[in-house]
Amino acid sequence: MGLFDFVGDIGNKIFGKDEAPEVPSRKITEYVESDNPGIENLEIEVADEVAIIKGEAASQEAMEKAVLMAGNVKGIKEVSVDGLSYPEETEEVEFYVIEKGDSLWAISSKFYGKGHFYNKIVEANKEVIKDANKIFPGQKIRIPKL
């Protein structure tokens, strides 16, 4: 697991139009730290629409959440974790890119067979999904096992 793909022209807008190249690195680091999912010594560099995450993750889940937070920022097309140490993968997790017309209920029905489990998806993505009614096409989320 080294590089994750994202849709770069959509997502959370945290950058200004005319910011210097070092500003996105600082802003995206601050953004991920605002809901830090368990990354020590977090440092994120941005170069050519790639966010490079460095630090030590407490778990596989923490690493995945940091990747999703960084990757779901407008202007980021890829996230690299080559500079991030994390425990060996222990849990098999699926990722899903939200499509036009999706709802969390529909996504839950697709993966779990029942829509009322959507709260499991929200809980697994609380750093990325701040409001269950505000998801957007192109947003990438974790689909945890029940």
Backbone as CSV, one residue per row, in Angstrom:
resi,resn,N_x,N_y,N_z,CA_x,CA_y,CA_z,C_x,C_y,C_z
1,MET,0.835,-1.172,0.000,0.000,0.000,0.000,0.878,1.233,0.000
2,GLY,0.982,1.899,-1.117,1.818,3.069,-1.141,1.127,4.293,-1.687
3,LEU,0.265,4.118,-2.710,-0.335,5.255,-3.386,-1.835,5.022,-3.552
4,PHE,-2.627,6.036,-3.206,-4.075,5.975,-3.316,-4.529,7.039,-4.300
5,ASP,-5.471,6.703,-5.184,-5.985,7.645,-6.178,-7.256,8.327,-5.688
6,PHE,-7.412,9.594,-6.078,-8.596,10.375,-5.735,-8.990,11.218,-6.930
7,VAL,-10.175,11.813,-6.854,-10.649,12.728,-7.893,-10.196,14.126,-7.482
8,GLY,-9.245,14.693,-8.182,-8.612,15.929,-7.750,-9.425,17.199,-7.884
9,ASP,-10.395,17.233,-8.805,-11.080,18.496,-9.051,-12.354,18.676,-8.232
10,ILE,-12.581,17.803,-7.249,-13.699,17.967,-6.323,-13.182,17.743,-4.916
11,GLY,-14.002,18.011,-3.939,-13.610,17.734,-2.560,-13.697,18.955,-1.669
12,ASN,-13.201,18.804,-0.452,-13.210,19.887,0.521,-12.281,20.999,0.048
13,LYS,-12.778,22.210,0.057,-12.007,23.356,-0.422,-11.302,24.009,0.760
14,ILE,-10.013,23.735,0.906,-9.264,24.338,2.006,-8.135,25.242,1.510
15,PHE,-7.897,25.263,0.200,-6.824,26.083,-0.358,-7.391,27.332,-1.018
16,GLY,-6.641,28.431,-0.929,-6.983,29.644,-1.657,-6.392,29.560,-3.055
17,LYS,-6.920,30.369,-3.962,-6.478,30.322,-5.365,-5.007,30.660,-5.563
18,ASP,-4.520,31.682,-4.894,-3.187,32.184,-5.168,-2.189,31.879,-4.055
19,GLU,-2.351,30.751,-3.398,-1.458,30.425,-2.292,-0.108,29.913,-2.798
20,ALA,0.926,30.222,-2.044,2.268,29.747,-2.377,2.317,28.230,-2.219
21,PRO,3.237,27.554,-2.913,3.301,26.089,-2.871,3.430,25.500,-1.469
22,GLU,4.081,26.204,-0.551,4.243,25.645,0.796,2.962,25.744,1.623
23,VAL,2.046,26.635,1.253,0.814,26.819,2.016,-0.070,25.570,1.971
24,PRO,-0.313,24.954,0.793,-1.130,23.737,0.803,-0.575,22.652,1.728
25,SER,0.740,22.509,1.790,1.323,21.502,2.680,0.957,21.801,4.123
26,ARG,1.091,23.042,4.531,0.766,23.421,5.903,-0.728,23.282,6.163
27,LYS,-1.554,23.756,5.227,-3.001,23.723,5.417,-3.539,22.300,5.465
28,ILE,-3.047,21.449,4.608,-3.558,20.073,4.613,-3.088,19.332,5.865
29,THR,-1.888,19.628,6.356,-1.425,19.041,7.619,-2.329,19.502,8.748
30,GLU,-2.628,20.799,8.804,-3.518,21.335,9.837,-4.912,20.730,9.735
31,TYR,-5.389,20.547,8.511,-6.716,19.974,8.285,-6.792,18.553,8.837
32,VAL,-5.805,17.725,8.529,-5.810,16.343,9.024,-5.615,16.330,10.539
33,GLU,-4.757,17.205,11.049,-4.548,17.261,12.503,-5.786,17.725,13.255
34,SER,-6.664,18.471,12.611,-7.868,18.972,13.283,-8.751,17.836,13.791
35,ASP,-8.725,16.713,13.125,-9.451,15.510,13.548,-8.486,14.336,13.549
36,ASN,-7.294,14.565,14.031,-6.229,13.576,13.924,-6.720,12.165,14.281
37,PRO,-6.685,11.270,13.309,-7.193,9.916,13.524,-6.212,8.986,14.246
38,GLY,-5.073,9.494,14.666,-4.096,8.664,15.371,-2.735,8.636,14.698
39,ILE,-2.268,9.782,14.236,-0.969,9.889,13.584,-0.055,10.758,14.446
40,GLU,1.076,10.223,14.847,2.081,10.979,15.596,3.070,11.589,14.610
41,ASN,3.597,12.764,14.944,4.592,13.450,14.116,4.111,13.621,12.676
42,LEU,2.836,13.967,12.532,2.227,14.112,11.221,2.862,15.249,10.437
43,GLU,3.183,14.963,9.206,3.710,15.959,8.275,3.212,15.571,6.896
44,ILE,2.626,16.527,6.198,2.120,16.261,4.852,2.734,17.259,3.898
45,GLU,3.329,16.748,2.853,3.891,17.585,1.794,3.000,17.437,0.572
46,VAL,2.795,18.530,-0.148,1.996,18.502,-1.361,2.877,18.898,-2.529
47,ALA,2.923,18.055,-3.538,3.694,18.337,-4.749,2.951,17.755,-5.947
48,ASP,2.672,18.588,-6.923,2.006,18.141,-8.151,0.738,17.349,-7.873
49,GLU,-0.118,17.875,-7.008,-1.413,17.285,-6.662,-1.303,15.936,-5.946
50,VAL,-0.126,15.672,-5.375,0.094,14.457,-4.586,0.382,14.878,-3.148
51,ALA,-0.386,14.322,-2.212,-0.138,14.558,-0.787,0.704,13.396,-0.273
52,ILE,1.843,13.711,0.312,2.753,12.698,0.846,2.673,12.767,2.365
53,ILE,2.137,11.706,2.972,1.932,11.689,4.419,3.126,11.026,5.093
54,LYS,3.635,11.706,6.131,4.752,11.176,6.912,4.359,11.165,8.378
55,GLY,4.916,10.245,9.131,4.645,10.140,10.554,4.500,8.693,10.974
56,GLU,3.906,8.483,12.146,3.698,7.134,12.668,2.215,6.972,12.996
57,ALA,1.568,6.036,12.324,0.146,5.782,12.563,-0.008,4.733,13.654
58,ALA,-0.978,4.948,14.523,-1.243,4.018,15.617,-1.840,2.703,15.118
59,SER,-2.497,2.746,13.956,-3.173,1.557,13.437,-3.384,1.689,11.940
60,GLN,-3.787,0.594,11.335,-4.151,0.602,9.926,-5.320,1.566,9.706
61,GLU,-6.290,1.536,10.598,-7.451,2.418,10.496,-7.034,3.888,10.535
62,ALA,-6.112,4.235,11.419,-5.628,5.617,11.505,-4.972,6.036,10.194
63,MET,-4.175,5.150,9.614,-3.525,5.443,8.337,-4.575,5.666,7.253
64,GLU,-5.566,4.782,7.178,-6.594,4.899,6.144,-7.406,6.183,6.300
65,LYS,-7.721,6.548,7.532,-8.482,7.771,7.754,-7.680,9.005,7.363
66,ALA,-6.401,9.030,7.671,-5.548,10.152,7.270,-5.485,10.248,5.748
67,VAL,-5.375,9.111,5.087,-5.352,9.077,3.621,-6.652,9.648,3.063
68,LEU,-7.779,9.226,3.617,-9.069,9.712,3.124,-9.253,11.198,3.387
69,MET,-8.823,11.664,4.537,-8.943,13.095,4.840,-8.119,13.911,3.846
70,ALA,-6.898,13.501,3.612,-6.027,14.232,2.681,-6.519,14.091,1.243
71,GLY,-6.926,12.910,0.870,-7.328,12.655,-0.509,-8.645,13.285,-0.904
72,ASN,-9.524,13.504,0.056,-10.817,14.110,-0.236,-10.767,15.633,-0.174
73,VAL,-9.581,16.190,-0.344,-9.395,17.641,-0.426,-9.303,18.015,-1.907
74,LYS,-10.028,19.054,-2.283,-9.989,19.505,-3.679,-8.557,19.869,-4.050
75,GLY,-8.093,19.348,-5.187,-6.744,19.621,-5.657,-5.778,18.466,-5.417
76,ILE,-6.222,17.448,-4.681,-5.367,16.281,-4.415,-5.848,15.115,-5.277
77,LYS,-4.960,14.600,-6.110,-5.296,13.474,-6.983,-4.749,12.153,-6.470
78,GLU,-3.702,12.208,-5.667,-3.103,10.994,-5.122,-2.586,11.263,-3.716
79,VAL,-2.544,10.199,-2.921,-1.967,10.282,-1.591,-0.960,9.153,-1.467
80,SER,0.242,9.511,-1.044,1.313,8.541,-0.831,1.538,8.364,0.661
81,VAL,1.715,7.112,1.090,2.002,6.825,2.506,3.390,6.209,2.656
82,ASP,4.230,6.416,1.657,5.572,5.833,1.705,6.391,6.342,2.887
83,GLY,6.089,7.532,3.413,6.812,8.073,4.558,6.077,7.863,5.870
84,LEU,5.029,7.046,5.854,4.203,6.827,7.039,4.371,5.392,7.520
85,SER,4.768,5.249,8.766,4.860,3.890,9.311,3.544,3.551,9.997
86,TYR,3.126,2.306,9.834,1.882,1.846,10.447,1.959,0.335,10.631
87,PRO,1.212,-0.190,11.592,1.240,-1.635,11.822,0.789,-2.390,10.575
88,GLU,1.285,-3.581,10.426,0.906,-4.418,9.286,-0.607,-4.560,9.235
89,GLU,-1.135,-4.592,8.028,-2.579,-4.673,7.854,-3.152,-5.913,8.529
90,THR,-4.169,-5.686,9.318,-4.813,-6.789,10.016,-6.271,-6.931,9.629
91,GLU,-6.842,-5.866,9.123,-8.252,-5.865,8.770,-8.415,-5.586,7.284
92,GLU,-9.246,-6.375,6.643,-9.533,-6.154,5.236,-10.657,-5.126,5.140
93,VAL,-10.374,-4.025,4.491,-11.334,-2.932,4.386,-11.568,-2.631,2.916
94,GLU,-12.822,-2.329,2.595,-13.138,-1.908,1.237,-13.234,-0.392,1.206
95,PHE,-12.932,0.167,0.062,-13.096,1.594,-0.152,-14.140,1.762,-1.242
96,TYR,-14.870,2.862,-1.164,-15.932,3.108,-2.128,-15.893,4.580,-2.531
97,VAL,-16.046,4.832,-3.813,-16.129,6.193,-4.329,-17.605,6.506,-4.554
98,ILE,-18.087,7.516,-3.859,-19.492,7.885,-3.939,-19.825,8.361,-5.349
99,GLU,-20.959,7.877,-5.849,-21.424,8.218,-7.193,-22.632,9.138,-7.114
100,LYS,-22.903,9.821,-8.202,-24.059,10.717,-8.271,-25.323,9.913,-7.956
101,GLY,-26.143,10.448,-7.079,-27.390,9.791,-6.704,-27.270,8.866,-5.499
102,ASP,-26.057,8.613,-5.036,-25.856,7.747,-3.867,-26.372,8.414,-2.597
103,SER,-26.804,7.591,-1.684,-27.094,8.006,-0.320,-26.386,7.005,0.579
104,LEU,-26.174,7.362,1.823,-25.532,6.418,2.741,-26.416,5.194,2.953
105,TRP,-27.727,5.384,2.926,-28.668,4.260,3.047,-28.459,3.286,1.881
106,ALA,-28.357,3.824,0.664,-28.164,2.982,-0.526,-26.804,2.284,-0.492
107,ILE,-25.783,2.986,-0.054,-24.450,2.384,0.041,-24.469,1.255,1.073
108,SER,-25.113,1.487,2.206,-25.238,0.461,3.242,-25.994,-0.751,2.703
109,SER,-27.064,-0.504,1.960,-27.831,-1.607,1.364,-26.971,-2.412,0.406
110,LYS,-26.164,-1.728,-0.355,-25.300,-2.392,-1.343,-24.266,-3.290,-0.663
111,PHE,-23.640,-2.811,0.403,-22.563,-3.566,1.043,-23.033,-4.505,2.150
112,TYR,-24.108,-4.132,2.838,-24.550,-4.914,4.000,-25.900,-5.594,3.803
113,GLY,-26.588,-5.262,2.724,-27.893,-5.855,2.491,-29.026,-5.134,3.203
114,LYS,-28.699,-4.187,4.058,-29.705,-3.413,4.790,-29.234,-1.970,4.918
115,GLY,-30.128,-1.046,4.641,-29.787,0.363,4.680,-29.573,0.926,6.068
116,HIS,-30.214,0.307,7.071,-30.134,0.886,8.410,-28.753,0.759,9.054
117,PHE,-27.818,0.093,8.394,-26.445,0.025,8.898,-25.600,1.215,8.434
118,TYR,-26.237,2.207,7.795,-25.483,3.361,7.283,-24.686,4.061,8.383
119,ASN,-25.180,3.976,9.640,-24.470,4.631,10.740,-23.087,4.021,10.972
120,LYS,-22.905,2.753,10.617,-21.572,2.120,10.708,-20.613,2.791,9.725
121,ILE,-21.123,3.131,8.550,-20.299,3.806,7.544,-19.955,5.217,8.024
122,VAL,-20.933,5.918,8.568,-20.692,7.269,9.076,-19.653,7.223,10.192
123,GLU,-19.795,6.297,11.129,-18.860,6.187,12.254,-17.444,5.865,11.767
124,ALA,-17.323,5.005,10.779,-16.001,4.633,10.247,-15.356,5.762,9.466
125,ASN,-16.148,6.765,9.105,-15.665,7.879,8.287,-15.936,9.231,8.925
126,LYS,-16.026,9.281,10.255,-16.423,10.525,10.922,-15.471,11.685,10.648
127,GLU,-14.231,11.396,10.320,-13.288,12.460,9.984,-13.532,12.997,8.571
128,VAL,-14.184,12.197,7.729,-14.425,12.568,6.340,-15.877,13.006,6.128
129,ILE,-16.808,12.320,6.768,-18.227,12.644,6.651,-18.639,13.403,7.910
130,LYS,-18.657,14.714,7.827,-19.018,15.549,8.972,-20.532,15.618,9.161
131,ASP,-21.266,15.466,8.058,-22.724,15.512,8.084,-23.214,14.408,7.150
132,ALA,-23.985,13.470,7.693,-24.451,12.321,6.901,-25.298,12.744,5.702
133,ASN,-25.818,13.961,5.718,-26.620,14.455,4.601,-25.782,15.189,3.559
134,LYS,-24.475,15.288,3.803,-23.610,16.040,2.883,-22.447,15.179,2.406
135,ILE,-22.761,14.217,1.560,-21.731,13.445,0.872,-21.750,13.916,-0.575
136,PHE,-20.673,13.666,-1.311,-20.630,14.182,-2.671,-19.985,13.169,-3.614
137,PRO,-20.411,13.190,-4.886,-19.819,12.281,-5.875,-18.308,12.489,-5.964
138,GLY,-17.595,11.395,-5.986,-16.133,11.433,-6.051,-15.481,11.286,-4.696
139,GLN,-16.240,11.477,-3.624,-15.695,11.330,-2.270,-15.416,9.854,-2.020
140,LYS,-14.245,9.569,-1.481,-13.863,8.183,-1.196,-14.030,7.930,0.299
141,ILE,-14.647,6.779,0.619,-14.895,6.434,2.018,-14.486,4.987,2.294
142,ARG,-14.348,4.671,3.591,-14.074,3.295,4.041,-15.396,2.580,4.255
143,ILE,-15.437,1.318,3.900,-16.589,0.479,4.174,-16.127,-0.605,5.145
144,PRO,-16.426,-0.435,6.435,-15.950,-1.407,7.419,-16.748,-2.715,7.353
145,LYS,-16.150,-3.763,7.839,-16.874,-5.038,7.952,-17.823,-4.940,9.129
146,LEU,-18.957,-5.597,9.031,-19.904,-5.598,10.159,-19.440,-6.538,11.246
